Amino acid sequence: MNDARHEEIVLAADDGHEIHLQSWMPDGDPVGVIQLLHGLGEHIRRYERFAKAAARRGYAVFGHDHRGHGLSEGDRGYFADEDGWHKIVEDVRVVHDHIREKYESKPVVLVAHSMGSFIGETFAMHYGARLQGLLLSGSSWPQRIQLLPGRLLARLESFRVGKRGNSGLINALGFSAFNRRFRPVRTEMDWLSRDEAEVDKYVADPLCGGPFTCGLWLDFLGGLFELGSDHALNRIPADLPILISGGSADPVGGEKGMTRLAMHYMQTLHQRVKLKIYPDGRHEMLNEVNRDEVTTDWLDWIDQVSGSK
């Protein structure tokens, strides 16, 4: 099989924002579609290795850069002046509409990492009936009581420096603890992966990292707060297959956070929830030392839930 055919296009969001969309296409007619959502401080091209592997399995793969990330227009690390979280989720819907126009009858599985996992869950709250599967990578259960101090600080700092301003205090609180368990460290991003070469790629990538504005933190923390209830999960179809997967040493959620998330899905009577944790893995399992194992496991699950194989 030839290497995946890569394409780039720009879609128009509901408010006119330009959505930079990339796709990787298989030879012949796709057996299904994978829609990718990337995390905070990165961009969709970092998923090319996984996308090519999926294309070799016969899948068409689509993913876009969130607002304030990658090739997106506007300020780096900023969603929107108003209702940023809603706009981020509706951008996912615009991309999904584009996929459905091209492949109306194909199963679509959403693969969503870190911040993207929370965007993906919110999308599933509103449009879950459109999906044949939801894979949540590097995720956790948002505990509302722990979000309250951060939301208050984001409001205060936004008042002090503006929504487009940056707050070193908020950023420090958001990330300072992530590297702590891995001391001594080489870089500030060692928590991403045990593979030093992959960490160095992230550090050297001009489209990765901050800054992250006060407005982004307000939107992101607000989105997490909305998700942090069983009432929210009840809006996601109970029969939707869900895979929660990541590394046990991931400081964002890890074994404890992912297990708690799976338990809440089970408590809300979701019938097809699977938990797959990789021992000693850090935050980015697709860039970890055992990434080939992870890629195979995830694609095997996608084959199963999409009915494509």
Secondary structure by P-SEA (a helix, b strand, c coil): ccccbbbbbbbbcccccccccccccccccccbbbbbbbccccccccaaaaaaaaaaabbbbbbbbcccccccccccccccccaaaaaaaaaaaaaaaaaaaacccbbbbbbbccaaaaaaaaaaacccccccbbbbccbbbbccccaaaaaaaaaaaaaacccccccaaaaaaacccccccccccccccccccccaaaaaaaaacccccccccaaaaaaaaaaaaaaccaaaaaacccccbbbbbbbcccccccaaaaaaaaaaaaaacccbbbbbbbcccccccccccaaaaaaaaaaaaaaaaaccc
